[in-house]
Amino acid sequence: MRDDRQRLDKWIWFARFARTRTAARDLIEAGHVRIAGRRVTSAAHALKCGDVLTIAVPHATAVVRVIGLGTRRGGAASVTDLYEPFDPD
């Protein structure tokens, strides 16, 4: 994969929307993730900075813009480098 792209399941795990990569894969394959409004069902989908994700987790729906690609899963404070809340205005 290109250096400016990252697997969707890996990014969701790094960004702490899922506890494990397997859970991230299951979330994607169940159709709970959209990129730019289009449903994605492949965990290997290439994600890039600037993409807008809609992620439906059990008790909330998050709409975020990807601002960075992760290199490792860190603490909760480290996710601020990966995404920002999306505001269409």
N, CA, C and O of each residue as an XYZ file, in Angstrom:
356
protein
N       0.847     -1.177      0.000
C       0.000      0.000      0.000
C       0.892      1.241      0.000
O       1.983      1.241      0.571
N       0.415      2.274     -0.638
C       1.192      3.518     -0.706
C       1.408      4.105      0.683
O       0.644      3.832      1.609
N       2.458      4.916      0.818
C       2.788      5.521      2.110
C       1.737      6.512      2.594
O       1.632      6.761      3.795
N       0.954      7.084      1.670
C      -0.058      8.062      2.060
C      -1.427      7.420      2.269
O      -2.436      8.120      2.351
N      -1.465      6.092      2.356
C      -2.720      5.354      2.572
C      -2.547      4.383      3.739
O      -1.431      4.023      4.113
N      -3.686      3.970      4.304
C      -3.663      2.991      5.383
C      -4.933      2.148      5.313
O      -5.994      2.636      4.922
N      -4.813      0.884      5.695
C      -5.988      0.008      5.734
C      -7.022      0.600      6.679
O      -6.688      1.100      7.753
N      -8.274      0.536      6.268
C      -9.369      1.099      7.052
C      -9.492      0.445      8.424
O      -9.665      1.145      9.421
N      -9.406     -0.879      8.497
C      -9.534     -1.551      9.796
C      -8.423     -1.160     10.757
O      -8.653     -1.010     11.956
N      -7.235     -0.997     10.231
C      -6.095     -0.610     11.071
C      -6.289      0.806     11.614
O      -6.029      1.064     12.789
N      -6.748      1.720     10.757
C      -6.949      3.101     11.191
C      -8.049      3.175     12.250
O      -7.893      3.889     13.240
N      -9.156      2.455     12.064
C     -10.249      2.466     13.041
C      -9.760      1.940     14.388
O     -10.173      2.437     15.436
N      -8.887      0.944     14.364
C      -8.315      0.406     15.599
C      -7.369      1.425     16.231
O      -7.439      1.656     17.438
N      -6.477      2.043     15.435
C      -5.576      3.076     15.951
C      -6.353      4.237     16.557
O      -5.962      4.778     17.591
N      -7.463      4.622     15.909
C      -8.264      5.762     16.362
C      -9.185      5.410     17.528
O      -9.926      6.266     18.011
N      -9.147      4.170     17.978
C      -9.851      3.694     19.159
C     -11.375      3.687     19.012
O     -12.100      3.867     19.990
N     -11.852      3.479     17.780
C     -13.282      3.266     17.580
C     -13.641      1.807     17.811
O     -14.816      1.472     17.962
N     -12.635      0.933     17.838
C     -12.826     -0.495     18.100
C     -11.705     -0.980     19.017
O     -10.582     -0.482     18.954
N     -12.019     -1.954     19.868
C     -11.028     -2.470     20.820
C      -9.966     -3.346     20.173
O      -8.833     -3.405     20.649
N     -10.328     -4.027     19.086
C      -9.388     -4.898     18.384
C      -9.519     -4.690     16.885
O     -10.506     -4.129     16.411
N      -8.505     -5.152     16.133
C      -8.620     -5.060     14.675
C      -9.716     -5.972     14.171
O     -10.367     -5.668     13.171
N      -9.930     -7.093     14.852
C     -11.005     -7.995     14.460
C     -12.360     -7.311     14.631
O     -13.237     -7.439     13.777
N     -12.526     -6.588     15.732
C     -13.773     -5.849     15.955
C     -13.933     -4.751     14.903
O     -15.045     -4.493     14.442
N     -12.836     -4.106     14.525
C     -12.886     -3.080     13.479
C     -13.308     -3.713     12.155
O     -14.139     -3.155     11.439
N     -12.738     -4.880     11.824
C     -13.102     -5.585     10.604
C     -14.584     -5.949     10.613
O     -15.278     -5.766      9.612
N     -15.067     -6.462     11.739
C     -16.475     -6.840     11.844
C     -17.396     -5.630     11.671
O     -18.443     -5.730     11.031
N     -17.003     -4.494     12.239
C     -17.773     -3.261     12.114
C     -17.882     -2.841     10.645
O     -18.946     -2.434     10.178
N     -16.769     -2.948      9.936
C     -16.732     -2.565      8.520
C     -17.558     -3.533      7.680
O     -18.382     -3.114      6.868
N     -17.332     -4.837      7.881
C     -18.024     -5.840      7.076
C     -19.530     -5.859      7.331
O     -20.299     -6.293      6.474
N     -19.955     -5.389      8.511
C     -21.385     -5.313      8.818
C     -22.039     -4.089      8.169
O     -23.258     -3.928      8.237
N     -21.234     -3.229      7.541
C     -21.776     -2.073      6.840
C     -21.973     -0.844      7.706
O     -22.765      0.033      7.360
N     -21.262     -0.762      8.831
C     -21.427      0.363      9.752
C     -20.444      1.497      9.513
O     -20.375      2.432     10.310
N     -19.677      1.427      8.420
C     -18.688      2.468      8.116
C     -18.930      2.992      6.705
O     -19.128      2.230      5.758
N     -18.908      4.311      6.599
C     -19.053      4.965      5.287
C     -17.900      5.936      5.101
O     -17.447      6.575      6.051
N     -17.437      6.035      3.875
C     -16.425      7.021      3.510
C     -17.061      7.921      2.467
O     -17.481      7.460      1.405
N     -17.129      9.198      2.775
C     -17.772     10.183      1.898
C     -19.192      9.755      1.547
O     -19.636      9.940      0.414
N     -19.899      9.186      2.510
C     -21.286      8.810      2.321
C     -21.517      7.477      1.637
O     -22.663      7.057      1.477
N     -20.449      6.800      1.227
C     -20.588      5.518      0.541
C     -20.181      4.385      1.473
O     -19.100      4.413      2.061
N     -21.044      3.399      1.602
C     -20.783      2.261      2.483
C     -19.563      1.488      2.002
O     -19.412      1.207      0.812
N     -18.695      1.150      2.954
C     -17.499      0.368      2.666
C     -17.633     -0.953      3.409
O     -17.953     -0.957      4.597
N     -17.397     -2.068      2.737
C     -17.505     -3.368      3.390
C     -16.203     -4.159      3.322
O     -16.176     -5.339      3.673
N     -15.133     -3.527      2.878
C     -13.828     -4.179      2.809
C     -12.894     -3.574      3.845
O     -12.624     -2.374      3.819
N     -12.400     -4.405      4.756
C     -11.479     -3.931      5.792
C     -10.168     -3.447      5.193
O      -9.467     -2.652      5.817
N      -9.823     -3.907      3.999
C      -8.569     -3.527      3.351
C      -8.695     -2.246      2.527
O      -7.741     -1.855      1.854
N      -9.847     -1.592      2.568
C     -10.039     -0.354      1.817
C      -8.957      0.647      2.207
O      -8.661      0.804      3.392
N      -8.364      1.325      1.225
C      -7.289      2.293      1.478
C      -7.874      3.632      1.906
O      -8.675      4.236      1.192
N      -7.463      4.077      3.070
C      -7.929      5.335      3.642
C      -6.828      6.375      3.482
O      -5.647      6.048      3.596
N      -7.203      7.621      3.220
C      -6.206      8.683      3.077
C      -6.622      9.900      3.891
O      -7.785     10.036      4.270
N      -5.678     10.770      4.154
C      -5.979     11.999      4.881
C      -6.979     12.824      4.063
O      -6.881     12.914      2.840
N      -7.931     13.415      4.765
C      -8.966     14.211      4.114
C     -10.274     13.466      3.932
O     -11.312     14.089      3.711
N     -10.244     12.135      4.020
C     -11.473     11.351      3.905
C     -12.396     11.657      5.083
O     -11.936     11.877      6.204
N     -13.694     11.667      4.819
C     -14.702     11.866      5.866
C     -15.357     10.521      6.132
O     -15.924      9.905      5.230
N     -15.273     10.069      7.379
C     -15.824      8.778      7.777
C     -17.051      8.962      8.642
O     -17.109      9.860      9.482
N     -18.025      8.106      8.428
C     -19.172      7.991      9.317
C     -19.090      6.599      9.904
O     -19.138      5.606      9.178
N     -18.965      6.527     11.222
C     -18.807      5.254     11.904
C     -19.940      5.104     12.902
O     -20.074      5.909     13.824
N     -20.757      4.071     12.718
C     -21.873      3.805     13.625
C     -21.430      2.737     14.621
O     -21.375      1.550     14.298
N     -21.118      3.176     15.827
C     -20.758      2.257     16.911
C     -21.999      2.049     17.767
O     -22.966      2.795     17.611
N     -22.014      1.065     18.666
C     -23.250      0.701     19.365
C     -24.079      1.835     19.980
O     -25.306      1.790     19.899
N     -23.461      2.837     20.585
C     -24.262      3.851     21.264
C     -24.097      5.257     20.691
O     -24.526      6.236     21.301
N     -23.477      5.350     19.526
C     -23.272      6.674     18.936
C     -22.904      6.527     17.466
O     -22.546      5.447     16.998
N     -23.001      7.636     16.758
C     -22.518      7.697     15.384
C     -21.535      8.850     15.321
O     -21.854      9.973     15.712
N     -20.337      8.566     14.826
C     -19.297      9.587     14.737
C     -19.061      9.937     13.277
O     -18.970      9.060     12.419
N     -18.965     11.235     13.011
C     -18.608     11.711     11.680
C     -17.316     12.501     11.860
O     -17.296     13.538     12.524
N     -16.236     11.997     11.259
C     -14.917     12.582     11.467
C     -14.176     12.732     10.152
O     -14.438     12.019      9.183
N     -13.236     13.683     10.139
C     -12.332     13.862      8.992
C     -10.970     13.321      9.406
O     -10.457     13.654     10.474
N     -10.399     12.494      8.560
C      -9.083     11.909      8.820
C      -8.029     12.989      8.597
O      -7.956     13.584      7.522
N      -7.208     13.240      9.631
C      -6.140     14.238      9.494
C      -4.758     13.611      9.624
O      -3.748     14.281      9.412
N      -4.712     12.331      9.972
C      -3.420     11.663     10.086
C      -3.575     10.158     10.036
O      -4.637      9.613     10.336
N      -2.499      9.499      9.655
C      -2.477      8.041      9.624
C      -1.642      7.568     10.806
O      -0.584      8.133     11.086
N      -2.101      6.557     11.484
C      -1.421      6.080     12.673
C      -0.225      5.198     12.362
O      -0.118      4.617     11.282
N       0.667      5.114     13.333
C       1.797      4.198     13.236
C       1.716      3.144     14.325
O       2.325      2.080     14.221
N       0.954      3.450     15.375
C       0.728      2.504     16.456
C      -0.493      2.938     17.248
O      -0.919      4.090     17.164
N      -1.058      2.012     18.021
C      -2.215      2.334     18.846
C      -1.696      2.915     20.157
O      -0.953      2.254     20.883
N      -2.078      4.125     20.452
C      -1.630      4.782     21.670
C      -2.782      5.013     22.621
O      -3.845      4.405     22.489
N      -2.567      5.884     23.570
C      -3.592      6.214     24.548
C      -4.690      7.067     23.930
O      -4.599      7.493     22.778
N      -5.720      7.303     24.714
C      -6.867      8.063     24.230
C      -6.477      9.477     23.794
O      -7.091     10.027     22.880
N      -5.475     10.064     24.428
C      -5.056     11.415     24.067
C      -4.386     11.464     22.698
O      -4.370     12.518     22.061
N      -3.837     10.353     22.237
C      -3.107     10.348     20.970
C      -4.021     10.382     19.743
O      -3.545     10.641     18.637
N      -5.310     10.130     19.910
C      -6.208     10.100     18.746
C      -6.468     11.481     18.174
O      -6.965     11.589     17.053
N      -6.152     12.524     18.895
C      -6.363     13.876     18.370
C      -5.485     14.143     17.151
O      -5.759     15.069     16.388
N      -4.427     13.342     16.956
C      -3.562     13.481     15.785
C      -4.122     12.746     14.572
O      -3.618     12.913     13.462
N      -5.161     11.933     14.772
C      -5.681     11.105     13.695
C      -6.948     11.655     13.050
O      -7.154     11.478     11.850
N      -7.794     12.314     13.823
C      -9.050     12.802     13.252
C      -9.556     14.025     13.994
O      -9.127     14.338     15.104
N     -10.490     14.706     13.332
C     -11.180     15.843     13.941
C     -12.661     15.678     13.646
O     -13.016     15.116     12.610
N     -13.531     16.150     14.520
C     -14.962     16.070     14.231
C     -15.258     16.819     12.932
O     -14.682     17.874     12.669
N     -16.144     16.273     12.141
C     -16.477     16.890     10.854
C     -17.647     17.828     11.016
O     -18.698     17.447     11.531
N     -17.463     19.054     10.574
C     -18.522     20.043     10.573
C     -18.654     20.555      9.136
O     -17.759     21.250      8.656
N     -19.741     20.233      8.444
C     -19.865     20.602      7.031
C     -19.994     22.106      6.784
O     -19.914     22.535      5.633
N     -20.185     22.901      7.801
C     -20.352     24.358      7.602
C     -19.055     25.060      7.364
O     -19.036     26.277      7.181
